[in-house]
């Protein structure tokens, strides 16, 4: 039976503007800056999603309110 060869851990990389860079080339502060940037991008995407969700919900209730007003007007 052949022994399994240990795989060397792959060096961590950062992708930026379509190019890949070795993490080991950056200082800790620069790595933190990249992480902050990624976190902010994720927050922007979540905020945009939440805004679409809020707008959809607001439109739903606006439609329901309009139907209620129309029903009240017809009953007068």
Buried (B, 14 or more C-beta within 10 A) or exposed (E): EEEEEEEEEEEEEBEEEEEEEEEEEBEEEEBEEBEEEEEEEEEEEEEEEEEEEEEEEEEEEEEEEEEEEEEEEEEE
